[in-house]
Amino acid sequence: MKILAETLVLDAEGLSAWVTQDRKITAALRRFHDKGAEFVVGANTIIEVMHGRVNVPRLNWALSQVKVEPVTEESAKAAARLLRDTGLHGHKYAIDATVAEMALRQPGPVVMLTSDIDDMARLCGDKVRLIGL
């Protein structure tokens, strides 16, 4: 399967898999990198992946390889509209909505590595190609 992408968005699970050097994810990331895709994460994704056992130097290295998109007032309001428009609400979907909103405004075609295909499909529609982890 040939996947073209100008932008590759990593959700928390995608970033975590990269930090832990999951072989499958590392190989996929290498293919995207070789094709010239820009890697992007949302700023709040960093918070999601942080825990007591995370390899902080490895996380910092991974973050040095990506564009980190801030969560601004404007992007938060756009994410809230996504939630409203899809009938989702609450803290369970809040970060997913900010990741989806950020993915939707990246140069396309956009691919997202995500562990949450169902919710991301609702939030992104057919505008972002989703690859499940």
FISE-375654 format. One record per atom (N, C-alpha, C): residue in three letters; residue number from 1; atom name; x, y, z. Coordinates in steps of 0.05 Angstrom, whole numbers, plus 5000, padded with zeros to 4 digits. Layout:
// residues N
NODE   r   k  a    u    v    w
NODE Ala NUM CA    X    Y    Z
...
END
This chain:
// residues 133
NODE   r   k  a    u    v    w
NODE Met   1  N 5017 4976 5000
NODE Met   1 CA 5000 5000 5000
NODE Met   1  C 5018 5025 5000
NODE Lys   2  N 5013 5042 4981
NODE Lys   2 CA 5029 5067 4979
NODE Lys   2  C 5014 5090 4992
NODE Ile   3  N 5026 5102 5011
NODE Ile   3 CA 5014 5124 5026
NODE Ile   3  C 5030 5149 5021
NODE Leu   4  N 5017 5169 5009
NODE Leu   4 CA 5030 5195 5005
NODE Leu   4  C 5020 5214 5027
NODE Ala   5  N 5039 5229 5037
NODE Ala   5 CA 5031 5249 5058
NODE Ala   5  C 5051 5271 5057
NODE Glu   6  N 5041 5296 5059
NODE Glu   6 CA 5058 5318 5064
NODE Glu   6  C 5063 5322 5094
NODE Thr   7  N 5043 5314 5109
NODE Thr   7 CA 5044 5318 5138
NODE Thr   7  C 5036 5291 5152
NODE Leu   8  N 5051 5284 5171
NODE Leu   8 CA 5045 5260 5188
NODE Leu   8  C 5040 5270 5216
NODE Val   9  N 5016 5266 5226
NODE Val   9 CA 5009 5274 5253
NODE Val   9  C 5011 5249 5272
NODE Leu  10  N 5023 5253 5294
NODE Leu  10 CA 5025 5232 5314
NODE Leu  10  C 5008 5239 5338
NODE Asp  11  N 4990 5221 5345
NODE Asp  11 CA 4975 5225 5370
NODE Asp  11  C 4993 5214 5393
NODE Ala  12  N 4982 5214 5417
NODE Ala  12 CA 4998 5206 5440
NODE Ala  12  C 5009 5178 5437
NODE Glu  13  N 4993 5159 5428
NODE Glu  13 CA 5002 5132 5425
NODE Glu  13  C 5024 5130 5403
NODE Gly  14  N 5021 5145 5382
NODE Gly  14 CA 5042 5145 5361
NODE Gly  14  C 5068 5156 5371
NODE Leu  15  N 5067 5178 5386
NODE Leu  15 CA 5091 5190 5397
NODE Leu  15  C 5103 5171 5418
NODE Ser  16  N 5086 5159 5434
NODE Ser  16 CA 5097 5141 5455
NODE Ser  16  C 5111 5117 5442
NODE Ala  17  N 5099 5106 5421
NODE Ala  17 CA 5111 5084 5407
NODE Ala  17  C 5138 5091 5395
NODE Trp  18  N 5140 5116 5385
NODE Trp  18 CA 5166 5125 5374
NODE Trp  18  C 5186 5127 5396
NODE Val  19  N 5178 5139 5419
NODE Val  19 CA 5196 5142 5441
NODE Val  19  C 5206 5115 5452
NODE Thr  20  N 5189 5096 5453
NODE Thr  20 CA 5197 5069 5463
NODE Thr  20  C 5210 5052 5441
NODE Gln  21  N 5213 5064 5418
NODE Gln  21 CA 5227 5051 5395
NODE Gln  21  C 5213 5026 5386
NODE Asp  22  N 5186 5027 5385
NODE Asp  22 CA 5171 5005 5374
NODE Asp  22  C 5180 5000 5345
NODE Arg  23  N 5187 4976 5339
NODE Arg  23 CA 5199 4970 5312
NODE Arg  23  C 5180 4977 5289
NODE Lys  24  N 5155 4969 5292
NODE Lys  24 CA 5135 4974 5271
NODE Lys  24  C 5132 5004 5266
NODE Ile  25  N 5129 5019 5287
NODE Ile  25 CA 5126 5048 5285
NODE Ile  25  C 5151 5061 5275
NODE Thr  26  N 5174 5053 5285
NODE Thr  26 CA 5199 5065 5276
NODE Thr  26  C 5203 5060 5246
NODE Ala  27  N 5196 5036 5236
NODE Ala  27 CA 5198 5031 5208
NODE Ala  27  C 5179 5048 5191
NODE Ala  28  N 5154 5051 5201
NODE Ala  28 CA 5135 5068 5187
NODE Ala  28  C 5144 5097 5187
NODE Leu  29  N 5154 5106 5209
NODE Leu  29 CA 5164 5134 5210
NODE Leu  29  C 5187 5138 5191
NODE Arg  30  N 5204 5119 5189
NODE Arg  30 CA 5227 5121 5170
NODE Arg  30  C 5217 5124 5142
NODE Arg  31  N 5196 5108 5134
NODE Arg  31 CA 5185 5109 5107
NODE Arg  31  C 5173 5137 5102
NODE Phe  32  N 5158 5148 5121
NODE Phe  32 CA 5146 5174 5118
NODE Phe  32  C 5168 5195 5116
NODE His  33  N 5189 5193 5133
NODE His  33 CA 5211 5212 5132
NODE His  33  C 5225 5211 5105
NODE Asp  34  N 5230 5187 5095
NODE Asp  34 CA 5243 5184 5069
NODE Asp  34  C 5227 5196 5046
NODE Lys  35  N 5201 5197 5049
NODE Lys  35 CA 5183 5209 5029
NODE Lys  35  C 5180 5240 5033
NODE Gly  36  N 5193 5251 5053
NODE Gly  36 CA 5193 5279 5058
NODE Gly  36  C 5170 5290 5074
NODE Ala  37  N 5155 5273 5088
NODE Ala  37 CA 5133 5282 5105
NODE Ala  37  C 5143 5298 5129
NODE Glu  38  N 5129 5319 5136
NODE Glu  38 CA 5135 5334 5160
NODE Glu  38  C 5120 5320 5183
NODE Phe  39  N 5133 5315 5206
NODE Phe  39 CA 5121 5303 5229
NODE Phe  39  C 5111 5326 5247
NODE Val  40  N 5086 5322 5257
NODE Val  40 CA 5073 5343 5274
NODE Val  40  C 5060 5330 5298
NODE Val  41  N 5063 5343 5321
NODE Val  41 CA 5048 5335 5345
NODE Val  41  C 5036 5360 5357
NODE Gly  42  N 5014 5356 5371
NODE Gly  42 CA 5002 5378 5386
NODE Gly  42  C 5017 5381 5413
NODE Ala  43  N 5018 5406 5423
NODE Ala  43 CA 5032 5411 5448
NODE Ala  43  C 5021 5395 5471
NODE Asn  44  N 4995 5391 5472
NODE Asn  44 CA 4983 5376 5494
NODE Asn  44  C 4988 5346 5491
NODE Thr  45  N 4997 5337 5468
NODE Thr  45 CA 5004 5309 5464
NODE Thr  45  C 5029 5303 5481
NODE Ile  46  N 5046 5322 5485
NODE Ile  46 CA 5070 5319 5502
NODE Ile  46  C 5061 5312 5530
NODE Ile  47  N 5041 5326 5540
NODE Ile  47 CA 5031 5321 5567
NODE Ile  47  C 5020 5293 5569
NODE Glu  48  N 5006 5284 5548
NODE Glu  48 CA 4994 5257 5549
NODE Glu  48  C 5014 5235 5551
NODE Val  49  N 5038 5239 5538
NODE Val  49 CA 5057 5217 5538
NODE Val  49  C 5076 5217 5562
NODE Met  50  N 5075 5238 5578
NODE Met  50 CA 5093 5240 5601
NODE Met  50  C 5083 5223 5624
NODE His  51  N 5100 5206 5634
NODE His  51 CA 5095 5190 5658
NODE His  51  C 5122 5184 5671
NODE Gly  52  N 5121 5172 5694
NODE Gly  52 CA 5145 5167 5710
NODE Gly  52  C 5166 5150 5697
NODE Arg  53  N 5158 5133 5678
NODE Arg  53 CA 5178 5115 5665
NODE Arg  53  C 5186 5123 5637
NODE Val  54  N 5176 5146 5628
NODE Val  54 CA 5183 5155 5601
NODE Val  54  C 5213 5161 5600
NODE Asn  55  N 5225 5154 5578
NODE Asn  55 CA 5253 5161 5573
NODE Asn  55  C 5254 5190 5564
NODE Val  56  N 5259 5208 5582
NODE Val  56 CA 5257 5237 5577
NODE Val  56  C 5278 5245 5555
NODE Pro  57  N 5303 5236 5556
NODE Pro  57 CA 5321 5244 5535
NODE Pro  57  C 5311 5234 5507
NODE Arg  58  N 5300 5210 5506
NODE Arg  58 CA 5289 5200 5481
NODE Arg  58  C 5265 5216 5472
NODE Leu  59  N 5248 5224 5491
NODE Leu  59 CA 5225 5241 5484
NODE Leu  59  C 5234 5267 5473
NODE Asn  60  N 5254 5279 5487
NODE Asn  60 CA 5264 5305 5478
NODE Asn  60  C 5276 5303 5450
NODE Trp  61  N 5290 5281 5445
NODE Trp  61 CA 5301 5277 5418
NODE Trp  61  C 5279 5275 5397
NODE Ala  62  N 5258 5259 5403
NODE Ala  62 CA 5236 5257 5384
NODE Ala  62  C 5223 5284 5379
NODE Leu  63  N 5219 5299 5401
NODE Leu  63 CA 5207 5325 5398
NODE Leu  63  C 5224 5345 5381
NODE Ser  64  N 5250 5340 5382
NODE Ser  64 CA 5268 5357 5365
NODE Ser  64  C 5265 5351 5336
NODE Gln  65  N 5252 5328 5329
NODE Gln  65 CA 5249 5320 5301
NODE Gln  65  C 5222 5327 5290
NODE Val  66  N 5204 5340 5306
NODE Val  66 CA 5177 5345 5297
NODE Val  66  C 5171 5375 5300
NODE Lys  67  N 5149 5383 5287
NODE Lys  67 CA 5138 5410 5292
NODE Lys  67  C 5117 5406 5314
NODE Val  68  N 5120 5421 5335
NODE Val  68 CA 5101 5421 5357
NODE Val  68  C 5082 5444 5353
NODE Glu  69  N 5056 5438 5350
NODE Glu  69 CA 5036 5458 5346
NODE Glu  69  C 5024 5466 5373
NODE Pro  70  N 5023 5493 5379
NODE Pro  70 CA 5012 5502 5404
NODE Pro  70  C 4981 5499 5404
NODE Val  71  N 4970 5498 5428
NODE Val  71 CA 4941 5500 5431
NODE Val  71  C 4936 5529 5438
NODE Thr  72  N 4923 5543 5420
NODE Thr  72 CA 4917 5572 5424
NODE Thr  72  C 4888 5575 5431
NODE Glu  73  N 4880 5599 5438
NODE Glu  73 CA 4851 5604 5442
NODE Glu  73  C 4835 5598 5417
NODE Glu  74  N 4846 5606 5394
NODE Glu  74 CA 4832 5601 5369
NODE Glu  74  C 4829 5571 5363
NODE Ser  75  N 4851 5556 5367
NODE Ser  75 CA 4850 5527 5361
NODE Ser  75  C 4832 5513 5381
NODE Ala  76  N 4832 5522 5406
NODE Ala  76 CA 4815 5510 5426
NODE Ala  76  C 4785 5514 5419
NODE Lys  77  N 4779 5538 5410
NODE Lys  77 CA 4751 5543 5402
NODE Lys  77  C 4743 5526 5378
NODE Ala  78  N 4762 5523 5359
NODE Ala  78 CA 4757 5506 5335
NODE Ala  78  C 4753 5477 5344
NODE Ala  79  N 4769 5468 5363
NODE Ala  79 CA 4766 5440 5373
NODE Ala  79  C 4739 5437 5387
NODE Ala  80  N 4731 5457 5402
NODE Ala  80 CA 4705 5456 5415
NODE Ala  80  C 4682 5454 5395
NODE Arg  81  N 4685 5469 5372
NODE Arg  81 CA 4665 5467 5351
NODE Arg  81  C 4664 5439 5339
NODE Leu  82  N 4688 5427 5336
NODE Leu  82 CA 4689 5399 5326
NODE Leu  82  C 4673 5381 5344
NODE Leu  83  N 4677 5384 5370
NODE Leu  83 CA 4663 5367 5389
NODE Leu  83  C 4633 5371 5387
NODE Arg  84  N 4625 5396 5386
NODE Arg  84 CA 4596 5403 5384
NODE Arg  84  C 4585 5391 5358
NODE Asp  85  N 4599 5395 5336
NODE Asp  85 CA 4589 5386 5310
NODE Asp  85  C 4587 5355 5308
NODE Thr  86  N 4603 5341 5324
NODE Thr  86 CA 4603 5311 5323
NODE Thr  86  C 4586 5299 5345
NODE Gly  87  N 4576 5316 5363
NODE Gly  87 CA 4560 5306 5386
NODE Gly  87  C 4577 5294 5408
NODE Leu  88  N 4603 5299 5407
NODE Leu  88 CA 4621 5289 5429
NODE Leu  88  C 4624 5312 5449
NODE His  89  N 4631 5304 5474
NODE His  89 CA 4636 5325 5494
NODE His  89  C 4651 5313 5517
NODE Gly  90  N 4662 5331 5533
NODE Gly  90 CA 4675 5323 5558
NODE Gly  90  C 4705 5318 5555
NODE His  91  N 4717 5314 5579
NODE His  91 CA 4746 5312 5579
NODE His  91  C 4756 5287 5564
NODE Lys  92  N 4740 5267 5562
NODE Lys  92 CA 4749 5243 5547
NODE Lys  92  C 4757 5249 5519
NODE Tyr  93  N 4744 5269 5507
NODE Tyr  93 CA 4748 5275 5479
NODE Tyr  93  C 4764 5301 5474
NODE Ala  94  N 4770 5316 5496
NODE Ala  94 CA 4782 5342 5493
NODE Ala  94  C 4808 5342 5478
NODE Ile  95  N 4827 5325 5487
NODE Ile  95 CA 4853 5325 5474
NODE Ile  95  C 4850 5314 5446
NODE Asp  96  N 4834 5293 5442
NODE Asp  96 CA 4830 5283 5414
NODE Asp  96  C 4820 5305 5396
NODE Ala  97  N 4802 5322 5406
NODE Ala  97 CA 4792 5344 5390
NODE Ala  97  C 4813 5364 5382
NODE Thr  98  N 4831 5370 5401
NODE Thr  98 CA 4853 5389 5395
NODE Thr  98  C 4872 5376 5374
NODE Val  99  N 4877 5350 5377
NODE Val  99 CA 4895 5337 5357
NODE Val  99  C 4882 5336 5330
NODE Ala 100  N 4856 5330 5329
NODE Ala 100 CA 4841 5330 5303
NODE Ala 100  C 4841 5358 5291
NODE Glu 101  N 4835 5378 5307
NODE Glu 101 CA 4834 5405 5296
NODE Glu 101  C 4861 5413 5285
NODE Met 102  N 4882 5406 5299
NODE Met 102 CA 4909 5412 5289
NODE Met 102  C 4915 5397 5263
NODE Ala 103  N 4907 5372 5262
NODE Ala 103 CA 4912 5356 5238
NODE Ala 103  C 4897 5368 5214
NODE Leu 104  N 4873 5378 5218
NODE Leu 104 CA 4857 5388 5197
NODE Leu 104  C 4868 5414 5185
NODE Arg 105  N 4885 5428 5199
NODE Arg 105 CA 4896 5453 5188
NODE Arg 105  C 4924 5450 5177
NODE Gln 106  N 4934 5425 5176
NODE Gln 106 CA 4961 5421 5165
NODE Gln 106  C 4960 5418 5135
NODE Pro 107  N 4983 5424 5122
NODE Pro 107 CA 4984 5420 5093
NODE Pro 107  C 4979 5391 5085
NODE Gly 108  N 4962 5387 5066
NODE Gly 108 CA 4954 5359 5059
NODE Gly 108  C 4970 5349 5035
NODE Pro 109  N 4968 5324 5030
NODE Pro 109 CA 4952 5305 5045
NODE Pro 109  C 4963 5300 5073
NODE Val 110  N 4945 5295 5092
NODE Val 110 CA 4952 5290 5120
NODE Val 110  C 4946 5262 5128
NODE Val 111  N 4965 5249 5141
NODE Val 111 CA 4961 5222 5152
NODE Val 111  C 4965 5224 5182
NODE Met 112  N 4949 5209 5197
NODE Met 112 CA 4952 5209 5227
NODE Met 112  C 4956 5180 5236
NODE Leu 113  N 4976 5176 5252
NODE Leu 113 CA 4980 5151 5266
NODE Leu 113  C 4965 5153 5292
NODE Thr 114  N 4945 5136 5297
NODE Thr 114 CA 4928 5139 5320
NODE Thr 114  C 4919 5112 5331
NODE Ser 115  N 4915 5111 5357
NODE Ser 115 CA 4904 5088 5370
NODE Ser 115  C 4874 5090 5372
NODE Asp 116  N 4863 5113 5363
NODE Asp 116 CA 4835 5119 5367
NODE Asp 116  C 4821 5124 5341
NODE Ile 117  N 4820 5104 5324
NODE Ile 117 CA 4809 5108 5297
NODE Ile 117  C 4780 5117 5297
NODE Asp 118  N 4764 5106 5314
NODE Asp 118 CA 4735 5112 5314
NODE Asp 118  C 4730 5142 5320
NODE Asp 119  N 4741 5151 5343
NODE Asp 119 CA 4737 5179 5350
NODE Asp 119  C 4750 5198 5330
NODE Met 120  N 4774 5192 5321
NODE Met 120 CA 4787 5209 5302
NODE Met 120  C 4773 5210 5275
NODE Ala 121  N 4761 5188 5267
NODE Ala 121 CA 4745 5188 5243
NODE Ala 121  C 4721 5206 5245
NODE Arg 122  N 4709 5206 5268
NODE Arg 122 CA 4686 5224 5273
NODE Arg 122  C 4695 5253 5272
NODE Leu 123  N 4718 5259 5284
NODE Leu 123 CA 4727 5286 5287
NODE Leu 123  C 4740 5297 5261
NODE Cys 124  N 4754 5280 5246
NODE Cys 124 CA 4768 5289 5222
NODE Cys 124  C 4753 5284 5196
NODE Gly 125  N 4732 5267 5197
NODE Gly 125 CA 4718 5260 5173
NODE Gly 125  C 4737 5246 5153
NODE Asp 126  N 4734 5252 5128
NODE Asp 126 CA 4751 5240 5108
NODE Asp 126  C 4774 5258 5099
NODE Lys 127  N 4779 5279 5115
NODE Lys 127 CA 4800 5298 5108
NODE Lys 127  C 4828 5290 5117
NODE Val 128  N 4829 5270 5135
NODE Val 128 CA 4855 5260 5145
NODE Val 128  C 4855 5230 5142
NODE Arg 129  N 4876 5219 5131
NODE Arg 129 CA 4879 5190 5128
NODE Arg 129  C 4888 5179 5155
NODE Leu 130  N 4873 5161 5166
NODE Leu 130 CA 4880 5150 5193
NODE Leu 130  C 4893 5122 5190
NODE Ile 131  N 4914 5118 5204
NODE Ile 131 CA 4927 5092 5206
NODE Ile 131  C 4927 5083 5235
NODE Gly 132  N 4915 5061 5240
NODE Gly 132 CA 4912 5051 5267
NODE Gly 132  C 4938 5039 5277
NODE Leu 133  N 4942 5042 5303
NODE Leu 133 CA 4965 5030 5316
NODE Leu 133  C 4957 5005 5330
END
